[in-house]
Amino acid sequence: MILNLKAAIFDVDDTLFDFTGCHAIAMQRVAEHVEKAYDIPQKWLIAEYKAELDKQFEKYPQFVNCHCRTIRFQRIAERDARLPLGVATELSDMYWNTLIEVAEPLPGVVDFIKSLKAKGLKLGICTDMTADWQIKKLVKLGIVEYLDFIVSSEEAGIEKPDNKIFELCLNKAGDCSPSEAIMFGDSYKKDIAGAIGAGMHAVWINPKGIQIEKPLPGVIEIASYVGIENIFQIAKA
């Protein structure tokens, strides 16, 4: 399959690096700190954090504040006098700094992005998060230098799969129609269905081989960026 494109757009978390694994390491470090400093069991903090995460996504499913770690730790501290309220920002910073410290690009992704850049494509990011931490991740991954634009849900005011966030990406890509752009992402609902709904091509990063009951036509599925050129070719439109 040969695709003639002007832009390639990437999600960040679990698309460019193993966010799930890095998150587990970061939360473990935070939990260990809280246990040592405040004599609060690690399992308790991790369970409380997960509960607050679920509440945030239930209340704010389409807005960037559902991702705020500071609010999660703040609300935990509000319910338990053992934790001072001021610790919320400390724990949030510890979480993010640890996550970025251990983050590494997925195998083959940097070389693939370099190859797209060499072909003359516009390269961008479309992410459901705040700009500050996402840019820090991209710097750590060694990817930001190849990018032409970044779109976060914080900037767009809405999250994937809403068409507006993809429209902003296409606008930043310049003279680029939806059919001349391709989206790479791990979330079938947000990245893949969202991109297809916006008229773009889509590549699903699916290393675990998750099965979709009603797959969308035209979606390219890969388990790794290694050897991706054997699956399809991208040429400059």
N, C-alpha and C positions, 0 to 999 in steps of 0.2 A: 504494500500500500504506500503510495506517494502522496503526501499532503503539501500543497502549495500555500504557505502561510506568511503572514507579516509579523505576527506576535505570538509569543508563548508565555503563559501566565501560570504561576505556581502558588499553591497553598504552602504553608510553612510547616506546621506541626504534624508530625507523622507522615509528611510528604518529602521534606528535605532532610529531616533527622528524626531519630527515635524519641519523640516527645514522651510517649507513654513510659518508656524505661527511665528517661531522665526525670520525669515527674516523680516516679517512685523513689528515686535516690534523693531528690530534693525534699520530699515530704519526710523521709526517714531522718534526714539530718535535722530538720525542724523539730520533729517529734523527740529526737534524742536530746536536743538542746532544752526543750521545754521540760522534759523529765528531769534533767540535771539541775536546771535553774529553779524550777517551781515544784518539783516532786509530784508531777502529774504523769500518769502512765502513758506511754507512747500510743498504745492501742486506743485509749480514750480520745486523745487529740485527733488521731487519724479518722476515727469514726465521726467525731463532731465536725471535722472539716468536710468530710463527704456529705454529711447531712446539710451543711450550709451551702455547699456546691449545688445540691439538688434543689434547695429552696430558691437559690438565685436563678437557676435556669428555668424553674417553673414560673417565677414571677416576671423575669425579664428575658424571655426566650429569643427575642430579636434585637436586643440592645447590648452594647458593649459592656455596660456595668455588670452584666452577668458573669464576666470573667475576672472581676476585681478580687484579688487575693486579700488585700487589706481589709475589705469589708467582711470577708469570711472570718478572718482572725479577730476582727473587732467584735463581731456578733458573738463569737465564742467567749471572748473576754467579758462581754456584757452579762452573760449568763452564769459565769463562774468567777467568784471573787478572788480565786487563787491567781488569776491572770490579770495584771494591770492593763487598763485600756491602751496605754502607751506602747504596749508590746506589739500591737497590730502591725505597725509599719516595720518594726524590726524583723518580725517573722516573715512578712511578705518579701522584704529585701533579701533575707537569708534564703528563702525559697527560690527566688528568681536568680540570684547570683550563683547559687549552687547548680541550678538547672543549666544555666548558660556555661558554667565552668565545665560540666561533663558532656555537653552537647558536641556531637561530631556529625559531619555530613554522612548521609547514607552512601554506601558503596556505589561509585560510578556517577553520582549526581553532579559533582562539580565538573567533571570532564564532559558530561552531557550538556550542561549549561554553557560551557566554553564553546562546544561545537555549534550550538545554536547561535551564540554571539558571533562566531566566525562566519556564519551564513548570512549575517546581516539582519536577523530578526530583532524586533523590540522585545525585551524581556522584562516581565513584571511580576509582582506579588499581589495576590488577593487573599486577605486573611481576616478572620473573625477575631480581632484582638486589638489592643492598644498599640499605637505606633512605636512608643518608646522601647518596650521590651522586644517587640518583633524585630526592630532594626538592630538591637543589640545581639539578638540571636543570629541574624544574617551576617553581621560583622564577624562573630565568632566562627561561623560556618565557612567563612571565606567566600561568600557568594555575593555580598552586597556590591562589590566592585563591578560586577557584570550586569547589574540591573539598570533599567532605564526609568522605572517607576515603581512605587509601592502604593497599594490601596488597602487600608485597614477599615474595619467596620466602624472604628472610631471616627475616621474621616468621612466615610460614606453616610454615617447615621443610620445604617441598617446592616443586617447580617445576611450572609449567604443562606438560602438560595435565592434571595430577592434579586430580581433583574437589575435593580438600580446599582448594586455594587459592581456587577459585571459591565454595565453600561459605562460606569466611571473608568473602569480598566480600559475599555475600548477607546474611550475619549482620550485617555492619557497615552495610548499607543499610537495616536495620530490617525493617519488616513488608513483605517483598518476596519473592515466590515466584520460582523460576527463570524462569518464563514471563513475568514482569513486568520482566525485566532484559535488557539488551543489551550485548554485548561488541564493542569496536572493536579490531582488531589487524592486524598485517602478517603474522604467522606462521600459515599455514594449519593446521599440525600443533598448535601450542601454543595460540594464541589462538582460532582458529575451531573446530577439531575439539574442543578442550577445552571451550569454551563450549557448543557443541551437545550434547556428551556430558553436560554438567551441566544440560541442559534449558533453556538460555538462547537468546536470539536472538543472531545474530552478523553483524557487518559486516566484510568483508575489505578492508583497505586494500591495493590491488594496482595501483600506478601503472605497473609494468612489464608488465602484462598476462600474468602467468605463468599457464600452463594446468595445471589439475589433472586427473589421469587419471580419478579417480572422485570428482567433486564431491559434497558433502553437500547434501541438499535443504534449501531454506529460507535458504541463505546469501545475504546481500546483498553484492554486490561493487561497490566504487567505486574510481576512480582518483585522486580528489581530493575534498577537503571543499567545494570551490567548487561551488555549485549542487546540493549534496546534497539540499536540500529538494525538488528536482524528481524525485528517485528514490523517496523515501518520506517519510512524515510521522510524527513522534513526538508523541503526546499523553499527558498525565498520566493514569494509570489511576485 
